[in-house]
Amino acid sequence: MKLLVTGAHGLLGRSLLRAAVGRSGLEASGCGRGAQGAPSGDYHVCDLLDPKAVRGILDRVEPDWVIHTAAVTNVDLCEEERELARRVNVEAVADLAAACRESGIGLTHLSTDYVFDGRDGPYGENDSTHPISHYGALKLASEKPVLEGGLDGLVVRTLWLYGHASGVRPNLVTWPLQALAKGEELRIVDDQWGNPAAVDDLAEALLELCQRRQTGLVHFGGGDFMTRYELVVALAREFALPVDRIHPISTAAMGQPAPRPLRSGLRAELLEAILGRGPITFACGLERLRAQEDFHRDFPAHVR
């Protein structure tokens, strides 16, 4: 199978290309917004907001399947820059889905737990959606063109993605590690629940789902259900960093522009039935993180 990964600059995109190396029956390449900071390997510059450019890259690469990871995932930015968020998170997905449909190419699209209101998670694939933020509403809208008829389309919802790749923006694990190592005080919300997903584990699952030509809707949430505060405390203890610098705070007290689902999380029973295994635990994810060569290179010795 020939695979094309969009958003190859990002954490998930880089993890997918890394996981694809040496995988039997799979040839992967990436595409993204520019050459500067591009991952090593087969990479193509493509403006995903230009439908002609999208069709051009599909004609040039001739993939059997596309994994679309490119998105605006900053929830507050989506609330404030609504036109940009719509162009990237909905219109670009619809254009890509149309191009894949025309060319007979399969498409996997990443979505989010923010399609739910966070009142009674963790959620299964058949639970009713009710987004409470603009980001969540846009991501829900983006699922439709992928799941419509005439396309081998798969939507994978995930949440609280963590891991490491050189040059990508910090996430809910690498940011606290960096801050605590510098001696900073952290305020972490203690009323948002979810199950953090290890990016390498998600990447491996996505590649297997594509090779199986899986279609429909699948949830991918990690093996542990916890609050963000509990996550950062567990992280600090694992890396022998000061827990007393981590202070709980309510979501309401944060005063963020976009509302957040509080009791969220995604159930992964369907994924486990398909692959014969479920997502890994948070502890296992941290063990994998420690084993990465680029993590050891990019982080100082006292957080290894």
N, C-alpha and C positions, 0 to 999 in steps of 0.2 A: 504494500500500500504506500502511495505517495501522499505525504501530509504537508499542508501549509498552515503555519501558526501565525495569526495576526497578533499585533501588540507584542512582538518578540523582544522589545526593550524591557518589558515589565517582569515582575517576579514570577508570575505563572508562565509567561511566554518563555523566559529563559529556562525555567525548570522543565518545561515540556521538551525543549530542544536538548537539554542535558539528558533527560530520561530516555529520549529516543535513540541516543547514540548506542550503536551495537545491538539494538532491539531487533530480533529476527522478523523479517518480512516487512520492515518499515524504513522508509526514507523520508526524512523531515527537513524542511527549510522554513525560514521565518521571513516576515515582512513587517515593516513599520514606517514611522514618519520620517526618519532620516538616518544617514549613515553614521553620524557622530554618536559614539557610545553603543553602537550596534553589537549584538552578541557575535561571537566567533562562529565560523561555519557558513553555510549557504544562506545568504541574507539578501533581501530585495527591498529597495526603497519604494514605498507606495503610499499615496494620500488616500486613506480609506474614506474620506469625505467626498471623493471624486468618483462617481459611478463608472466613468470611462476608465480611470486608472485601475479600479477594482477589476473590471472585466479584462483589462490588459494584463494584469498580473496573473489572473487565472488562466488566460490563454498562453502566457509565457511559461508558467510553472507546470500547468496541466496536472493539478493534484487530484487524487481520488476523494480526498476529504479535507475540510478546513476546520480548524479549531479557532474560534473567534474569541480572543481574550481582551482585545482593545476596548477600552471604555473610560468614561469619566466616573471614577468611584468615590471621589470626594463628595460626601453627602451634603455638606453645607454649601459647597460650590454649586452643586446642582440646584439647590434651593434658590441661590442668588443669581446664577447665570443660566437661566432656564432655556434660552434659545440654543446656546452652545451645548448644553446637556442633551437637549432633544436631538440636535443634529448628530451627535456622536452616539448616544445611547439608544436611539430609535431609528432615525432615518438611515444611518450608515448600516445598521443591521438589516433593515428591510432591503436596501440596495444589494447588500452581499447575498442575502437569501435569494433574491430574484436572479442574480447572476449565477449562483450555484444551481438553482432550479433549471435554468436554461441550459446549463452545461452538463447536467447530470452528476453534479458533485455533491457529496454529503457534507453536512454542516453541523458542527457542535457549537453551541452558544452558551456562554456563562451568564447565569443570573444569580439572584441573591435572596436571602431570607427577608429582605426589606419589602418583599411583596406581601408580607403578612403584617398584622397590626401589633403582634407581640403580646397578646393577652393570655394565650394558653399554649405556648410552645412546649416542647419541640413539635414541629409540624411534619406531616406526611404529604406525599404528592397529591392526595385527594382532598386535603383540607382547603377550605374556602380562603381565597386571597382577599386582603383588604389593606393596601398600602396606606401609610399615614404621612409619607414624605413625598416630595416631587421625585426624588431619586427612585424610590420604590415604585411609584406609578409609571415612570419611564421604563424601568426594567421589566415590569409586568407587560407593558405594551410591546416591548422588544421581543418577547417570547412568541407572540402571535405569528409573525411571518415565518418563523423557523418551524413551527408546529403545524402550519397549514399544509394541505395536500399538495402532492406533486414534488415534494422535496424529502429526501432522507435527512430529516432534521432531528437533532437531539438538544434539549435544553437541560443543563446541569446547574441546579441552584446550589450555592455554597455560602460560607460565611466565615468571618474572623480568620482569614487566611494569614498564615505566618510561615516564616522561613527566611532564607538568606540567599541573595545573589549579588555579586559585586556591582555597584553602581545603581541599584534600584532604590526607590524611596523607602524609608523606614516603615515597619509595620508594628503590630501590637506586641511583638516579641523583641525585635531588634531596637525599637525606640526606647522601651524601658531599660534594656540592657545598657545602652549607651548613656542614658541619663543617670542611672544609678551608679555606673562606673565613674561618672564625673562628680558624684557627690550631690546630685540635685535631689530636691524634694518632689515627689510625684503626688498628684491628686487623681485617683482612679475611681470611676463610678462603680458602686457596689450594688446597683439595682438593675443592671443589664445582664441578662442570662443568655448563654449560647454555648455551642460546642465547637471550639476552635479546630480549624482544619489545617493540617500540615501540607504545605504546598507541594512537596515532593510526593507525598502520598496521593494527593489529588491528581498530580500530573501522571503518575503511573496508572491510576484508574481511568483517566480520560483517554490515554493511549490505548488501553485494553478495550474500552467501550467503542472507540472508533474502529479498531481492528475487527471487532465483532459486528460492526455496522449497526450498533444499537440506535434506536430512534425513540422518540417520545420525551417524557419528563422524568428526571431522576434527581434525587436529593443526595448531597454529599456533606455531611456534618461529622466532625470528629467524634472520638470515642468517649469524651468526658464532657459533662454538662456542668457549667460553672459560671460565676460572675466574672466580669473583667477584673475586678479587684482581686478575687481569688486566683485568677490566672497570673497576675503580676506578682503576687506574693509567692506562689509556687515557683515562678520563674526566678525570683530573687534567691529563694532558698536553694534551688538547684545550682545556681552559679555563685553561691556564698556571698551575696550582696546584701546590704543592710535593709531588712524588712521595715525597720522603724522609720524609714524615709518615705514609706508608701502610706498615703492617707486616703481613707474612703470618703467619697462625696456622692451625693445624689445626682441623677441626670438633670433634674429640674434646676439644681444649683449651678450647673455648668453653663446654663443660658445659651445653648447652641442654637443657631438659626433653624436647623431642621429637626423635627421630632424623631426620636429613636424608638423602635420596638423594644420593650423591656424584657418580657419573658419570651424569648425567641428560641432559636435552635432548629435543627433539621434532622429528622429521623432518616436512617439509612438502611432500613430493612430491604427495600427493593434493590438497592445497589448490592447488598450482601447476597441476595438471591441470584442476581445476575452474575456476579464475579466469584461467588463462593467465599468471600471474605468481606469484612467490614472495615471502615476507616480505623486508623491506629489511635491510640490514646495520646494525650498531651505529653506524658512522660516519655513515651516512645519517640514522639516527634522531636523532643529536645535532645534525646540521644542521637538521633539522626543528624540533627543540626551540629552537634559537637563533632561528628565524624567528617564533616565537609572540610575539604582543604581550603576553600576560599573563606570560610568562616574563621578558621584559625589565622589566616593571613590578614583579614580585615579587622579583627577585633583584638584589643590588647590582651596581654597574658592574663590579667586578673579577672577576665570574664570568660575564659576558656573552660 
